[in-house]
């Protein structure tokens, strides 16, 4: 017998078509069977979920998550990461390959797919390493890894600094129309730095990382894209100069996309305060001018996607002197409310925000997600756009509680998350 669920009286939001209207949505056998007025008419025998006018949208596609499995399961597992993702409205997440061992062969790509099926939570896909062991010297078997299910290729939080190695990776990837994702930071300018260069770093006596390190790497990479024609994605852009370079490259028709993460539009370098290690990231928090440039890049579409940049470090690696602490924070469970700040403040429309959270990352990674359309997977998020609250890290499902947003007032809350028609998260209604 066909499993059917009717979601009634929702505000239906589909960034792919511009849909924003009240209506119903029918799910049958894990797929969207009908959207709008016809959905209720075709719903005989279906179980009913009353949505009370709340927002119903495609589940979010988080294209930048560290899951630590295999190798460092004490920090995060696919199971705990899946629970955190579901609580944040994420129905598909893509794991970075910086595990132990690094995901650089077919067996490990297949391991992630198998574990995802066993967990039966959100969809977990994986990148494969662009170079063996993430060492930046020898490119991996991109063709075999692509065929095995790797969605793209990256050295995670390490830039591919050797131009010849990157050119070879681009050329090899171009053969399979595969995507290369780069951490944009010129290593020789960043080594030994702990926060962005400027007045705050000087006052705190911390070694600075020049913002130029980001755009220098991007400028070099764009020259190689011109030579090879490969698809290129810039991760977590954080500076106005980098955004300007990407905007110009898109104008020239180069196959370039990029993402950012909520800290880069919700915080600036002053969040470091008096050596607050929960605000230590890579790339580091930038100036207020750069923060505003990130908001502008999202508004005009130069920045395609918003990713959580979820980095679940244990407490003992963050509660250290600033220079010794690990860089990175968790983000799966805060991505929606922080993004909705841009909506409530008038910087983005709701559909623009949802496009960056679901449609565009799905398109960039060529995943079957990000749409409210008949026949599409019933990967859905129901959320209250206006529910006031505070971010409370003690309630996180992630094993890590490292976030500079603890106690921050927000508006917006996930009520339900569905994967292939199954409810994988229930919030407070």
C-alpha positions in Angstrom: 0.0 0.0 0.0 1.3 3.4 -0.9 2.4 5.5 2.1 0.8 9.0 1.7 1.1 12.1 3.8 -0.7 15.4 3.2 0.9 18.6 4.5 -2.0 21.0 4.8 -2.3 24.8 5.0 1.4 25.5 4.4 3.2 28.5 2.9 4.7 26.7 0.0 8.1 28.1 -1.0 10.1 26.9 -4.0 13.1 29.0 -5.0 13.5 27.1 -8.3 10.2 28.3 -9.6 9.5 31.4 -7.5 6.5 29.7 -5.9 5.3 31.5 -2.7 1.7 30.8 -1.9 -0.6 29.1 0.6 -1.5 25.5 -0.2 -1.0 21.8 0.4 1.6 19.3 -0.6 1.1 15.5 -1.0 3.8 13.0 -0.4 3.5 9.4 -1.8 6.2 6.7 -1.5 8.9 9.2 -0.6 8.3 11.6 -3.5 6.3 14.7 -3.9 3.0 13.6 -5.6 1.3 17.0 -5.9 1.7 20.6 -4.9 -1.0 23.3 -4.5 -4.7 23.0 -4.9 -4.6 19.5 -6.5 -2.7 18.1 -3.6 -5.7 18.1 -1.2 -8.1 16.7 -3.9 -5.8 13.7 -4.4 -5.2 12.9 -0.8 -7.8 10.2 0.0 -6.4 7.9 2.7 -3.4 10.0 3.5 -2.2 10.9 7.0 -2.4 14.6 7.6 0.1 17.1 9.0 -1.5 20.5 9.8 1.1 23.2 9.0 -0.8 26.2 10.3 0.5 28.5 7.6 4.1 27.9 8.4 6.8 27.8 5.7 7.3 24.5 3.8 10.4 24.5 1.6 12.9 22.0 0.0 15.2 20.6 2.7 18.5 22.4 2.8 21.6 21.1 1.1 24.7 21.8 3.2 27.7 21.5 1.0 30.4 21.9 3.6 30.4 19.6 6.7 33.1 17.9 8.7 31.9 14.6 10.1 35.1 13.1 11.5 34.1 9.5 10.6 36.2 7.4 10.0 39.0 8.1 12.5 37.9 10.7 15.0 34.4 9.5 16.1 34.9 10.9 19.5 34.5 14.4 17.9 31.5 13.6 15.6 30.0 10.7 13.9 27.7 10.4 10.9 24.9 9.5 13.3 25.4 12.6 15.5 26.0 14.8 12.5 22.8 13.5 10.9 20.8 14.3 14.0 22.3 17.8 14.1 21.6 18.3 10.4 17.9 17.2 10.8 17.5 19.6 13.6 18.7 22.4 11.4 16.5 21.5 8.4 19.3 20.0 6.4 18.2 17.0 4.4 21.4 16.5 2.4 24.9 17.2 3.7 28.2 16.7 1.9 31.1 15.6 4.1 34.6 16.9 3.6 37.3 14.3 3.0 39.6 15.3 5.9 39.0 12.1 7.9 41.6 9.6 9.1 42.3 8.1 6.7 41.5 10.8 4.2 38.7 9.9 1.7 41.0 9.4 -1.3 40.0 5.9 -2.6 36.9 4.2 -3.8 36.5 2.0 -0.7 36.1 5.0 1.5 33.6 6.7 -0.8 31.5 3.5 -0.7 31.9 3.4 3.1 30.2 6.8 3.5 27.3 5.7 1.2 26.9 2.5 3.1 26.9 4.2 6.5 24.4 6.8 5.3 22.0 4.0 4.4 22.5 2.3 7.7 21.8 5.5 9.7 18.7 6.2 7.7 18.7 9.8 8.7 19.5 12.7 6.3 21.3 12.0 3.1 25.1 11.9 3.5 27.2 12.4 0.4 31.0 12.9 0.3 33.7 14.8 -1.4 36.8 12.9 -2.3 40.3 14.3 -1.8 41.7 16.1 -4.8 45.3 15.0 -3.9 46.4 11.8 -2.1 46.3 12.2 1.6 45.4 15.8 1.2 49.1 16.5 0.8 48.9 18.6 -2.3 51.4 16.6 -4.3 49.8 13.8 -6.3 46.2 14.0 -7.7 43.8 11.2 -6.9 42.0 8.9 -9.3 39.3 11.5 -10.1 37.5 9.3 -12.7 37.2 6.3 -10.5 36.2 8.3 -7.5 33.6 10.3 -9.5 32.1 7.0 -10.8 32.0 5.7 -7.2 29.8 8.6 -6.1 32.1 11.4 -5.0 30.2 14.6 -5.7 33.3 16.8 -6.1 37.0 17.0 -5.2 38.7 19.1 -2.6 41.6 19.1 -0.1 39.1 20.4 2.5 40.7 23.1 4.7 44.0 23.0 2.9 44.6 25.0 -0.2 46.0 23.2 -3.3 49.0 25.5 -3.4 51.1 24.0 -6.2 49.9 25.5 -9.4 51.0 22.6 -11.6 49.2 20.1 -9.4 46.0 22.1 -9.5 46.3 22.5 -13.3 46.5 18.7 -13.6 43.6 18.3 -11.2 41.5 20.7 -13.3 42.5 19.0 -16.6 41.6 15.6 -15.2 38.4 16.8 -13.7 37.4 18.5 -16.9 37.4 15.1 -18.6 34.6 14.0 -16.3 32.9 17.4 -15.9 33.8 17.1 -12.2 34.0 20.0 -9.8 37.1 21.1 -7.9 36.5 22.9 -4.6 39.3 25.2 -3.3 40.0 26.5 0.2 41.1 30.0 -0.9 44.1 31.0 1.1 47.7 31.5 -0.1 49.5 29.3 2.5 52.8 31.3 2.6 50.8 34.4 3.6 48.7 32.6 6.1 51.1 30.3 7.9 51.5 31.4 11.5 48.5 33.7 11.5 45.6 33.4 13.9 43.1 36.1 12.9 42.6 38.6 10.2 45.3 41.3 9.9 44.3 44.7 11.3 43.8 46.9 14.3 42.1 44.2 16.4 45.0 41.7 15.8 47.5 44.4 16.6 45.8 45.3 19.9 45.5 41.7 20.9 49.1 41.0 20.0 48.1 38.2 17.6 49.8 37.3 14.3 47.5 38.5 11.5 46.5 36.9 8.2 46.3 39.4 5.4 42.9 39.4 3.6 44.9 39.5 0.4 45.8 35.8 0.9 42.3 34.9 -0.1 42.1 36.9 -3.4 45.6 36.0 -4.4 44.8 32.3 -4.4 41.5 32.9 -6.3 43.2 35.1 -8.9 45.8 32.4 -9.6 43.1 29.7 -9.8 41.0 31.7 -12.2 43.9 31.8 -14.6 44.1 28.0 -14.5 40.3 27.8 -15.0 40.7 29.9 -18.2 43.4 27.5 -19.5 41.5 24.2 -18.6 37.8 25.1 -18.7 37.3 23.1 -15.5 34.4 23.7 -13.1 35.7 25.6 -10.0 34.1 26.3 -6.7 35.5 28.7 -4.0 34.6 27.7 -0.5 33.7 30.1 2.4 34.5 33.4 0.7 35.0 36.1 3.3 36.5 39.2 1.7 35.2 41.9 -0.6 38.2 41.6 -2.9 37.6 37.9 -3.4 33.9 38.5 -4.1 34.8 41.2 -6.7 37.2 38.7 -8.4 34.5 36.0 -8.6 31.9 38.5 -9.8 34.3 39.6 -12.6 35.0 36.0 -13.5 31.3 35.2 -13.8 30.8 38.2 -16.0 33.5 36.7 -18.3 31.6 33.5 -18.4 34.0 31.3 -16.5 32.5 28.2 -14.8 32.9 29.5 -11.3 30.7 29.3 -8.2 31.2 30.0 -4.6 29.7 29.8 -1.1 30.0 31.5 2.2 29.1 30.6 5.8 26.9 32.4 8.4 29.8 33.7 10.5 31.1 35.8 7.6 27.8 37.7 7.3 26.7 37.6 10.9 30.0 38.5 12.7 33.1 40.5 12.2 36.6 40.4 13.7 35.5 42.2 16.9 33.7 38.9 17.9 37.2 37.7 18.9 36.9 40.1 21.8 39.4 39.2 24.5 40.9 36.1 22.9 37.5 34.3 22.4 38.6 31.0 20.8 35.0 30.1 19.9 35.3 32.9 17.3 38.5 31.5 15.7 37.8 30.3 12.2 39.6 29.5 9.0 39.3 31.8 7.0 39.2 34.2 10.0 36.5 36.6 10.7 37.1 39.7 8.7 36.5 43.5 8.9 33.0 45.1 9.0 33.6 46.2 5.4 34.2 42.6 4.3 31.1 41.4 6.2 29.0 44.0 4.4 30.6 42.8 1.1 29.5 39.2 1.8 25.9 40.4 2.4 26.0 42.3 -0.9 27.5 39.3 -2.7 24.6 37.2 -1.4 22.1 39.8 -2.4 23.3 40.2 -6.0 23.9 36.4 -6.5 27.6 36.5 -6.8 27.7 34.2 -3.8 25.7 31.2 -4.9 25.3 29.2 -1.7 25.4 29.3 2.1 27.0 26.3 3.8 27.3 25.6 7.6 31.1 25.0 7.5 30.4 22.6 10.4 33.7 21.9 12.2 33.0 19.9 15.4 36.1 20.4 17.5 36.2 19.0 21.1 36.2 21.5 24.0 39.8 20.7 24.9 41.0 21.8 21.5 39.2 25.2 21.8 39.8 26.1 25.5 43.4 26.9 24.9 45.4 30.1 24.4 44.1 31.7 21.1 47.2 30.9 19.1 47.0 27.2 20.1 43.3 26.7 19.7 41.9 24.9 16.6 40.0 27.0 14.0 36.4 26.2 13.3 32.9 26.1 14.8 29.8 24.0 14.5 27.0 25.3 12.3 24.5 22.7 11.2 21.9 23.8 13.8 22.3 27.5 13.5 22.5 27.9 9.7 18.7 28.6 9.2 18.1 31.2 12.0 21.3 33.1 11.2 20.4 33.2 7.5 16.9 34.4 8.3 18.5 37.4 10.0 19.3 38.6 6.5 15.6 38.2 5.6 14.3 39.9 8.7 16.7 42.8 8.2 15.7 43.3 4.6 18.9 42.2 2.9 17.5 39.2 1.2 14.0 38.0 0.2 12.9 34.7 1.7 13.2 33.0 -1.7 16.7 34.4 -2.1 17.7 32.9 1.2 16.2 29.5 0.4 17.8 29.5 -3.0 21.2 29.8 -1.3 20.4 27.1 1.2 18.8 24.5 -1.1 18.5 25.1 -4.8 21.9 26.5 -5.7 24.0 24.0 -3.7 22.0 21.2 -5.2 22.6 22.6 -8.7 26.3 23.1 -8.2 26.8 19.5 -6.9 24.2 18.1 -9.3 22.1 16.5 -6.6 18.4 15.7 -7.0 17.3 18.2 -4.3 16.2 21.8 -3.8 12.8 21.7 -5.5 9.1 21.5 -4.6 8.1 19.7 -7.8 6.0 16.7 -8.6 8.3 13.6 -8.7 11.1 15.3 -6.7 12.3 13.6 -3.5 10.1 14.5 -0.5 13.0 16.1 1.4 11.3 19.0 3.1 11.6 21.4 6.0 8.7 23.0 7.8 9.8 26.1 9.8 8.3 29.0 11.6 9.7 32.2 10.0 9.0 34.5 13.0 9.3 32.3 16.1 11.6 34.3 18.5 14.2 32.5 20.6 17.9 32.2 21.4 20.6 30.0 20.2 21.4 27.6 23.1 24.5 25.4 22.5 23.7 23.1 25.3 20.8 21.8 23.3 22.8 21.0 20.2 22.6 17.4 18.8 26.2 17.7 17.6 28.8 16.3 19.9 30.6 19.6 19.7 29.2 22.8 21.4 31.7 25.2 20.0 29.8 28.3 18.7 30.3 32.0 19.2 26.5 32.4 18.8 25.5 31.0 22.2 22.7 33.2 23.6 22.2 35.2 20.4 18.5 36.2 19.9 17.1 34.9 16.6 13.8 34.6 14.8 13.0 31.4 13.1 12.8 27.7 14.1 12.6 24.4 12.4 9.4 22.5 13.2 9.8 19.4 11.1 12.3 17.9 8.8 11.4 15.1 6.3 13.6 12.9 4.3 11.9 10.9 1.5 8.7 11.5 3.3 9.9 10.2 6.7 10.0 12.7 9.6 13.5 12.7 10.9 13.1 15.7 13.2 10.2 17.1 15.2 10.6 20.4 16.9 8.3 22.2 19.3 5.1 23.3 17.5 
